[in-house]
Amino acid sequence: MFSTTTNAVEGHPVREYLGIVTGEVIVGANLFRDLFASITDIVGGRSGKYEDVLARARKEAIQEMEAEAARLGGNAVIGVDLDYEVLGQNGSMLMVSASGTAVVV
C-alpha cells in the first residue's frame, strides 16, 4: 500500500477511484507522562514522551486508513490529510485522523 499527500502517484496513472477512506485513533494522556511533560515545559526543551505518543497515533491512523483502502480493493491512497484534535474535559485525549482517496494505480 502506498499513501501520499499529493493527488497522484508520479508514473502511475489512477485506473480507478474507490472513494474516501479514513482512520482515527484517540489516545489518552497518562498522568506520569503529563507530569514529566510539564517539567520539560518549565525547564524548556522537547517533550519526547508526547512526541512518541503522537508518532504512534499518527502511524496507527494511517495504517487504519490504508487497511480500509485495501478492503475496497485499492493499492494506494492519494490526497492524504492528517488532522489533530484535543478532546476531553481537560484536554486529556488526543485524536489523530487520516483521510484520503483510495485508488487503484
LORO-145818 format. One record per residue (C-alpha): residue number from 1; y, z, x. Coordinates in nm, 3 decimals. Layout:
residues N
+------+---------+---------+---------+
| resi |       Y |       Z |       X |
+------+---------+---------+---------+
|  NUM |       Y |       Z |       X |
...
+------+---------+---------+---------+
END
This chain:
residues 105
+------+---------+---------+---------+
| resi |       Y |       Z |       X |
+------+---------+---------+---------+
|    1 |   0.000 |   0.000 |   0.000 |
|    2 |   0.343 |  -0.093 |   0.128 |
|    3 |   0.667 |   0.063 |  -0.001 |
|    4 |   1.018 |  -0.050 |   0.077 |
|    5 |   1.371 |   0.024 |  -0.040 |
|    6 |   1.451 |  -0.348 |  -0.033 |
|    7 |   1.390 |  -0.580 |  -0.328 |
|    8 |   1.146 |  -0.800 |  -0.136 |
|    9 |   0.892 |  -0.785 |   0.143 |
|   10 |   1.003 |  -1.037 |   0.402 |
|   11 |   0.749 |  -1.314 |   0.447 |
|   12 |   0.552 |  -1.206 |   0.138 |
|   13 |   0.679 |  -1.353 |  -0.189 |
|   14 |   0.625 |  -1.144 |  -0.501 |
|   15 |   0.346 |  -1.305 |  -0.705 |
|   16 |   0.354 |  -1.058 |  -0.994 |
|   17 |   0.578 |  -0.777 |  -1.117 |
|   18 |   0.378 |  -0.491 |  -1.270 |
|   19 |   0.651 |  -0.250 |  -1.380 |
|   20 |   0.833 |   0.064 |  -1.279 |
|   21 |   0.631 |   0.338 |  -1.111 |
|   22 |   0.732 |   0.696 |  -1.034 |
|   23 |   0.615 |   1.004 |  -0.852 |
|   24 |   0.761 |   1.351 |  -0.892 |
|   25 |   0.700 |   1.671 |  -0.701 |
|   26 |   0.852 |   2.011 |  -0.775 |
|   27 |   0.828 |   2.280 |  -0.509 |
|   28 |   0.929 |   2.642 |  -0.537 |
|   29 |   1.122 |   2.821 |  -0.270 |
|   30 |   0.933 |   3.103 |  -0.102 |
|   31 |   1.105 |   3.443 |  -0.069 |
|   32 |   1.035 |   3.472 |   0.307 |
|   33 |   1.140 |   3.113 |   0.371 |
|   34 |   1.465 |   3.187 |   0.180 |
|   35 |   1.524 |   3.496 |   0.392 |
|   36 |   1.479 |   3.310 |   0.720 |
|   37 |   1.686 |   3.016 |   0.596 |
|   38 |   1.976 |   3.246 |   0.506 |
|   39 |   1.959 |   3.399 |   0.855 |
|   40 |   1.969 |   3.049 |   1.001 |
|   41 |   2.268 |   2.968 |   0.779 |
|   42 |   2.451 |   3.277 |   0.907 |
|   43 |   2.389 |   3.211 |   1.277 |
|   44 |   2.405 |   2.833 |   1.247 |
|   45 |   2.150 |   2.567 |   1.314 |
|   46 |   1.900 |   2.384 |   1.104 |
|   47 |   1.650 |   2.534 |   0.863 |
|   48 |   1.321 |   2.396 |   0.990 |
|   49 |   1.118 |   2.560 |   0.712 |
|   50 |   1.324 |   2.393 |   0.439 |
|   51 |   1.310 |   2.062 |   0.625 |
|   52 |   0.929 |   2.089 |   0.640 |
|   53 |   0.906 |   2.158 |   0.266 |
|   54 |   1.142 |   1.871 |   0.189 |
|   55 |   0.945 |   1.628 |   0.408 |
|   56 |   0.616 |   1.731 |   0.244 |
|   57 |   0.760 |   1.695 |  -0.108 |
|   58 |   0.905 |   1.352 |  -0.026 |
|   59 |   0.573 |   1.234 |   0.117 |
|   60 |   0.380 |   1.358 |  -0.188 |
|   61 |   0.625 |   1.194 |  -0.432 |
|   62 |   0.588 |   0.861 |  -0.251 |
|   63 |   0.208 |   0.896 |  -0.250 |
|   64 |   0.208 |   0.962 |  -0.627 |
|   65 |   0.427 |   0.656 |  -0.685 |
|   66 |   0.201 |   0.439 |  -0.469 |
|   67 |  -0.110 |   0.570 |  -0.648 |
|   68 |   0.042 |   0.469 |  -0.983 |
|   69 |   0.119 |   0.123 |  -0.842 |
|   70 |  -0.242 |   0.090 |  -0.723 |
|   71 |  -0.371 |   0.187 |  -1.071 |
|   72 |  -0.166 |  -0.102 |  -1.210 |
|   73 |  -0.321 |  -0.340 |  -0.957 |
|   74 |  -0.026 |  -0.355 |  -0.719 |
|   75 |  -0.035 |  -0.368 |  -0.344 |
|   76 |   0.332 |  -0.291 |  -0.280 |
|   77 |   0.631 |  -0.108 |  -0.428 |
|   78 |   0.977 |  -0.258 |  -0.388 |
|   79 |   1.322 |  -0.117 |  -0.462 |
|   80 |   1.212 |   0.238 |  -0.385 |
|   81 |   1.469 |   0.506 |  -0.466 |
|   82 |   1.438 |   0.874 |  -0.372 |
|   83 |   1.621 |   1.145 |  -0.564 |
|   84 |   1.651 |   1.517 |  -0.503 |
|   85 |   1.743 |   1.780 |  -0.762 |
|   86 |   1.768 |   2.158 |  -0.751 |
|   87 |   1.608 |   2.325 |  -1.055 |
|   88 |   1.554 |   2.674 |  -1.191 |
|   89 |   1.782 |   2.956 |  -1.295 |
|   90 |   1.878 |   3.041 |  -0.938 |
|   91 |   1.820 |   2.700 |  -0.785 |
|   92 |   1.482 |   2.826 |  -0.670 |
|   93 |   1.297 |   2.497 |  -0.711 |
|   94 |   1.344 |   2.152 |  -0.568 |
|   95 |   1.236 |   1.829 |  -0.739 |
|   96 |   1.183 |   1.515 |  -0.537 |
|   97 |   1.128 |   1.194 |  -0.730 |
|   98 |   1.040 |   0.849 |  -0.604 |
|   99 |   1.064 |   0.537 |  -0.819 |
|  100 |   1.029 |   0.166 |  -0.763 |
|  101 |   0.874 |  -0.153 |  -0.895 |
|  102 |   0.502 |  -0.212 |  -0.847 |
|  103 |   0.428 |  -0.568 |  -0.739 |
|  104 |   0.155 |  -0.793 |  -0.606 |
|  105 |   0.258 |  -0.975 |  -0.288 |
+------+---------+---------+---------+
END
